Amino acid sequence: MAGSIKDLSKYRYERSSEELENAKTMLESGKFKLALNRSYYSIFHGIRAVNVLDEFDSSKHSGVIAHFNQYHVKTGDFPKEASRIIRTSSEMREHADYDH
């Protein structure tokens, strides 16, 4: 079981890295809304890569973020600034995707 969890974490980390590269490409192309979207999903998949090591997953973004904040930011695994970055990127992505 542990091997499959590590494999899933690695897959999600690779997906996070891929989304970061996509974000850079979109930014360089002047596609700022898409760059925000891909940046957020890079962070999101990175969080999921960490959370799966706790054998946690959720279909809701809020659940993924809440678990990460509770078990990895509040415990000091990640700096408190990570929580603010996640919240800000989520808000910016939602604004870019849904507001005109």
C-alpha positions as CSV (number, residue, x, y, z in Angstrom):
1,M,0.0,0.0,0.0
2,A,2.8,2.5,0.9
3,G,4.3,2.1,-2.5
4,S,1.1,3.0,-4.2
5,I,0.7,6.0,-2.0
6,K,4.2,7.2,-2.8
7,D,3.5,6.6,-6.5
8,L,0.3,8.7,-6.3
9,S,2.1,11.4,-4.4
10,K,4.9,11.4,-7.1
11,Y,2.3,11.6,-9.8
12,R,0.5,14.5,-8.2
13,Y,3.9,16.3,-7.7
14,E,4.7,15.8,-11.4
15,R,1.3,17.2,-12.3
16,S,2.0,20.2,-10.1
17,S,5.3,20.7,-11.8
18,E,3.6,20.4,-15.2
19,E,1.0,23.0,-14.3
20,L,3.7,25.4,-13.1
21,E,5.4,25.1,-16.5
22,N,2.0,25.7,-18.2
23,A,1.5,28.8,-16.0
24,K,4.9,30.2,-17.1
25,T,4.1,29.6,-20.7
26,M,0.7,31.3,-20.3
27,L,2.4,34.3,-18.5
28,E,5.0,34.7,-21.2
29,S,2.2,34.6,-23.8
30,G,0.3,37.4,-22.0
31,K,-2.5,35.1,-21.1
32,F,-2.8,36.3,-17.5
33,K,-6.1,34.7,-16.5
34,L,-4.9,31.3,-17.8
35,A,-1.6,31.8,-16.0
36,L,-3.5,32.4,-12.7
37,N,-5.6,29.3,-13.3
38,R,-2.6,27.1,-14.0
39,S,-0.6,28.6,-11.1
40,Y,-3.4,27.8,-8.7
41,Y,-3.7,24.2,-10.0
42,S,0.0,23.8,-9.6
43,I,-0.3,24.7,-5.9
44,F,-3.5,22.6,-5.6
45,H,-1.9,19.4,-7.0
46,G,1.2,20.0,-4.9
47,I,-1.0,20.1,-1.8
48,R,-2.7,16.9,-2.9
49,A,0.7,15.3,-3.3
50,V,1.5,16.1,0.4
51,N,-2.0,15.2,1.6
52,V,-2.0,11.7,0.1
53,L,1.0,10.9,2.2
54,D,-1.5,11.2,5.1
55,E,-3.8,8.9,3.2
56,F,-6.2,11.9,2.9
57,D,-8.1,13.0,-0.2
58,S,-11.2,15.0,-0.9
59,S,-13.2,15.9,-4.0
60,K,-13.6,19.5,-2.7
61,H,-10.9,22.1,-2.9
62,S,-11.9,23.5,0.5
63,G,-11.3,20.0,2.1
64,V,-7.9,19.6,0.4
65,I,-6.8,23.0,1.6
66,A,-8.3,22.7,5.1
67,H,-6.5,19.4,5.7
68,F,-3.2,20.8,4.4
69,N,-3.5,23.9,6.7
70,Q,-4.4,21.8,9.7
71,Y,-1.9,19.0,9.4
72,H,1.0,20.7,7.6
73,V,0.9,24.5,8.2
74,K,-0.3,24.6,11.8
75,T,2.2,21.9,12.7
76,G,5.1,23.9,11.2
77,D,5.8,21.5,8.3
78,F,5.2,24.5,6.0
79,P,5.5,28.2,6.9
80,K,2.3,30.1,7.9
81,E,2.8,32.2,4.7
82,A,1.9,29.1,2.7
83,S,-1.7,29.4,4.0
84,R,-2.0,33.0,2.8
85,I,-0.5,32.1,-0.6
86,I,-3.0,29.3,-1.1
87,R,-5.9,31.5,-0.1
88,T,-4.8,34.4,-2.3
89,S,-4.2,32.1,-5.3
90,S,-7.6,30.5,-4.9
91,E,-9.3,33.8,-4.7
92,M,-7.4,35.2,-7.7
93,R,-8.2,32.0,-9.7
94,E,-11.9,32.2,-8.9
95,H,-12.0,35.9,-9.9
96,A,-10.1,35.2,-13.2
97,D,-12.3,32.2,-14.1
98,Y,-15.7,33.5,-13.1
99,D,-15.7,37.3,-13.0
100,H,-15.7,39.4,-16.1
